Amino acid sequence: MEKISSYDLPRTRVYITAIAIGGIFGIVNTTLDLDFTPKAGLFLQLVIAIVSVVVLHEGAHGLLAVFFGHKPIFGIKPPLVYITFADKIPRGQFIAISLAPLVFLDFIFGLMYLSGVLKLFFNFCITINTLGATGDVWITAKLIGVDRGTFIQDTKTGVEVWRA
């Protein structure tokens, strides 16, 4: 195989984008008439949402990777929790694996939010998951223009594109 390009995740831009998205979610949340009055229960819901979403988000990546026959490797490098792979993955599968948490979890969290049960908690879950998917969307945007039939190697700090 021949490496034809590589993309490093611009962490500062991704963080700034996530903060901007968080601001937009904050503005939207003020119109949803949710009670954000500071109290112990609010903080506890936020902590539980963060921990749950991180586990579910990385788990969704891993589950789809296993479905495609790949072996995910989970890691932690504070403040990041991530999933990577030792092998090269076909481009289309890599894009699907990258977007799985954003698509599936936001859909499920959205349904739960609309059900009216624990609205604030599921609002936190949607917000946290969407913010956590910022890097996944960036990688997908870079790979959309890459030829089909290429393979992607995750480098933990970005991706490499390989031609067979």
TORDRENSE-200326 format. One record per residue (C-alpha): y, x, z; residue in three letters. Coordinates in Angstrom, 2 decimals. Last residue first. Example, Ala and Ser with C-alpha at 12.3 -4.5 7.8 and 13.67 -1.06 7.14 Angstrom:
residues 2
+---------+---------+---------+------+
|      c2 |      c1 |      c3 | code |
+---------+---------+---------+------+
|   -1.06 |   13.67 |    7.14 |  Ser |
|   -4.50 |   12.30 |    7.80 |  Ala |
+---------+---------+---------+------+
end
This chain:
residues 164
+---------+---------+---------+------+
|      c2 |      c1 |      c3 | code |
+---------+---------+---------+------+
|   -0.33 |   -4.07 |   -2.32 |  Ala |
|    3.43 |   -4.16 |   -1.78 |  Arg |
|    4.78 |   -3.67 |    1.74 |  Trp |
|    7.86 |   -5.08 |    3.47 |  Val |
|    8.77 |   -3.61 |    6.85 |  Glu |
|   10.04 |   -5.74 |    9.72 |  Val |
|   12.45 |   -5.59 |   12.64 |  Gly |
|   12.70 |   -4.00 |   16.07 |  Thr |
|    9.12 |   -4.77 |   17.12 |  Lys |
|    7.92 |   -3.13 |   13.85 |  Thr |
|    6.30 |   -6.22 |   12.32 |  Asp |
|    4.56 |   -5.34 |    9.08 |  Gln |
|    5.00 |   -7.82 |    6.25 |  Ile |
|    2.85 |   -8.03 |    3.14 |  Phe |
|    3.98 |   -8.80 |   -0.38 |  Thr |
|    2.34 |  -11.40 |   -2.63 |  Gly |
|    5.48 |  -13.46 |   -2.87 |  Arg |
|    8.47 |  -11.29 |   -3.59 |  Asp |
|   11.16 |  -10.98 |   -0.89 |  Val |
|   14.16 |  -13.30 |   -1.11 |  Gly |
|   12.95 |  -15.58 |    1.69 |  Ile |
|   12.10 |  -12.53 |    3.82 |  Leu |
|   15.65 |  -11.80 |    5.02 |  Lys |
|   16.27 |  -15.44 |    5.94 |  Ala |
|   12.93 |  -15.54 |    7.76 |  Thr |
|   13.87 |  -12.49 |    9.81 |  Ile |
|   17.20 |  -14.10 |   10.79 |  Trp |
|   15.45 |  -17.40 |   11.63 |  Val |
|   13.01 |  -15.62 |   13.93 |  Asp |
|   15.87 |  -13.70 |   15.56 |  Gly |
|   17.69 |  -16.96 |   16.38 |  Thr |
|   14.49 |  -18.64 |   17.60 |  Ala |
|   15.21 |  -17.99 |   21.28 |  Gly |
|   18.48 |  -19.92 |   21.02 |  Leu |
|   16.60 |  -22.87 |   19.53 |  Thr |
|   13.95 |  -22.69 |   22.25 |  Asn |
|   16.54 |  -22.49 |   25.03 |  Ile |
|   18.55 |  -25.45 |   23.69 |  Thr |
|   15.53 |  -27.65 |   23.02 |  Ile |
|   14.09 |  -26.88 |   26.47 |  Cys |
|   17.41 |  -27.48 |   28.27 |  Phe |
|   17.68 |  -30.88 |   26.58 |  Asn |
|   14.07 |  -31.46 |   27.62 |  Phe |
|   15.03 |  -30.89 |   31.26 |  Phe |
|   18.17 |  -33.05 |   30.99 |  Leu |
|   16.26 |  -35.96 |   29.50 |  Lys |
|   13.48 |  -35.92 |   32.10 |  Leu |
|   11.93 |  -39.06 |   30.59 |  Val |
|   14.23 |  -40.81 |   28.14 |  Gly |
|   11.67 |  -40.91 |   25.35 |  Ser |
|   14.33 |  -39.36 |   23.12 |  Leu |
|   14.16 |  -36.11 |   25.09 |  Tyr |
|   10.36 |  -36.07 |   24.80 |  Met |
|   10.60 |  -36.58 |   21.06 |  Leu |
|   13.17 |  -33.79 |   20.80 |  Gly |
|   11.00 |  -31.45 |   22.88 |  Phe |
|    8.10 |  -32.11 |   20.49 |  Ile |
|   10.25 |  -31.53 |   17.38 |  Phe |
|   11.96 |  -28.52 |   18.95 |  Asp |
|    8.51 |  -27.13 |   19.75 |  Leu |
|    7.08 |  -27.60 |   16.28 |  Phe |
|    9.90 |  -26.39 |   14.05 |  Val |
|   11.48 |  -23.67 |   16.17 |  Leu |
|    8.16 |  -22.44 |   17.54 |  Pro |
|    6.48 |  -22.27 |   14.10 |  Ala |
|    9.34 |  -20.50 |   12.26 |  Leu |
|    8.12 |  -16.92 |   12.60 |  Ser |
|    4.43 |  -17.79 |   12.11 |  Ile |
|    5.28 |  -19.71 |    8.92 |  Ala |
|    7.39 |  -16.79 |    7.64 |  Ile |
|    4.60 |  -14.32 |    8.42 |  Phe |
|    2.06 |  -16.54 |    6.67 |  Gln |
|    4.18 |  -16.66 |    3.55 |  Gly |
|    4.73 |  -12.89 |    3.57 |  Arg |
|    1.08 |  -11.92 |    3.96 |  Pro |
|    0.55 |  -10.10 |    7.27 |  Ile |
|    0.23 |   -6.35 |    7.85 |  Lys |
|   -1.90 |   -5.41 |   10.83 |  Asp |
|   -1.04 |   -4.25 |   14.35 |  Ala |
|    0.84 |   -7.45 |   15.10 |  Phe |
|    3.84 |   -8.36 |   17.24 |  Thr |
|    4.79 |  -10.97 |   19.81 |  Ile |
|    7.86 |  -10.80 |   21.99 |  Tyr |
|    9.42 |  -11.22 |   25.42 |  Val |
|   12.86 |   -9.70 |   25.50 |  Leu |
|   15.27 |   -8.95 |   28.37 |  Pro |
|   13.38 |   -6.87 |   29.20 |  Pro |
|   10.68 |   -5.32 |   27.00 |  Lys |
|    7.69 |   -7.61 |   27.30 |  Ile |
|    4.77 |   -7.67 |   24.92 |  Gly |
|    2.20 |   -9.90 |   23.25 |  Phe |
|   -0.12 |   -8.57 |   20.56 |  Ile |
|   -1.29 |  -11.19 |   18.09 |  Pro |
|   -4.61 |  -10.83 |   16.26 |  Lys |
|   -4.52 |  -12.41 |   12.82 |  His |
|   -6.90 |  -14.98 |   11.33 |  Gly |
|   -4.38 |  -17.53 |   10.03 |  Phe |
|   -5.14 |  -19.83 |   12.99 |  Phe |
|   -4.74 |  -16.79 |   15.27 |  Val |
|   -1.23 |  -16.27 |   13.90 |  Ala |
|   -0.49 |  -19.99 |   14.36 |  Leu |
|   -1.50 |  -19.78 |   18.00 |  Leu |
|    0.38 |  -16.53 |   18.59 |  Gly |
|    3.73 |  -17.80 |   17.31 |  His |
|    3.26 |  -21.02 |   19.27 |  Ala |
|    2.33 |  -18.99 |   22.38 |  Gly |
|    5.54 |  -16.97 |   22.06 |  Glu |
|    7.55 |  -20.19 |   22.16 |  His |
|    5.33 |  -21.91 |   24.76 |  Leu |
|    5.60 |  -19.00 |   27.22 |  Val |
|    9.34 |  -18.56 |   26.67 |  Val |
|    9.86 |  -22.34 |   26.81 |  Val |
|    8.05 |  -22.74 |   30.12 |  Ser |
|    9.88 |  -19.87 |   31.84 |  Val |
|   13.29 |  -21.02 |   30.63 |  Ile |
|   12.63 |  -24.71 |   31.34 |  Ala |
|   11.36 |  -23.98 |   34.86 |  Ile |
|   14.50 |  -21.93 |   35.58 |  Val |
|   16.77 |  -24.65 |   34.16 |  Leu |
|   15.01 |  -27.43 |   36.06 |  Gln |
|   15.33 |  -25.42 |   39.29 |  Leu |
|   19.06 |  -24.88 |   38.70 |  Phe |
|   19.61 |  -28.61 |   38.13 |  Leu |
|   17.53 |  -29.57 |   41.15 |  Gly |
|   19.60 |  -27.30 |   43.42 |  Ala |
|   22.88 |  -28.94 |   42.40 |  Lys |
|   25.70 |  -28.27 |   39.98 |  Pro |
|   26.76 |  -31.49 |   38.23 |  Thr |
|   25.35 |  -31.25 |   34.71 |  Phe |
|   24.80 |  -35.01 |   34.39 |  Asp |
|   24.18 |  -35.81 |   30.73 |  Leu |
|   26.73 |  -37.97 |   28.91 |  Asp |
|   25.51 |  -36.91 |   25.47 |  Leu |
|   29.07 |  -35.98 |   24.38 |  Thr |
|   29.25 |  -33.03 |   26.78 |  Thr |
|   25.88 |  -31.88 |   25.47 |  Asn |
|   27.27 |  -31.50 |   21.95 |  Val |
|   29.93 |  -29.09 |   23.19 |  Ile |
|   27.35 |  -27.10 |   25.13 |  Gly |
|   24.97 |  -27.06 |   22.16 |  Phe |
|   27.81 |  -25.63 |   20.05 |  Ile |
|   28.47 |  -23.00 |   22.70 |  Gly |
|   24.78 |  -22.10 |   22.81 |  Gly |
|   24.82 |  -21.75 |   19.03 |  Ile |
|   27.76 |  -19.35 |   19.37 |  Ala |
|   25.92 |  -17.39 |   22.08 |  Ile |
|   22.82 |  -17.20 |   19.87 |  Ala |
|   24.92 |  -15.96 |   16.95 |  Thr |
|   26.51 |  -13.29 |   19.17 |  Ile |
|   23.05 |  -12.22 |   20.37 |  Tyr |
|   21.73 |  -12.08 |   16.79 |  Val |
|   24.76 |  -10.09 |   15.67 |  Arg |
|   24.31 |   -7.59 |   18.52 |  Thr |
|   20.56 |   -7.33 |   17.90 |  Arg |
|   20.84 |   -6.54 |   14.20 |  Pro |
|   17.08 |   -6.83 |   13.55 |  Leu |
|   16.03 |   -3.89 |   11.43 |  Asp |
|   14.96 |   -4.66 |    7.88 |  Tyr |
|   12.58 |   -2.56 |    5.83 |  Ser |
|   11.90 |   -2.10 |    2.16 |  Ser |
|    9.29 |   -1.21 |   -0.47 |  Ile |
|    6.49 |    0.31 |    1.62 |  Lys |
|    3.56 |    1.05 |   -0.69 |  Glu |
|    0.00 |    0.00 |    0.00 |  Met |
+---------+---------+---------+------+
end
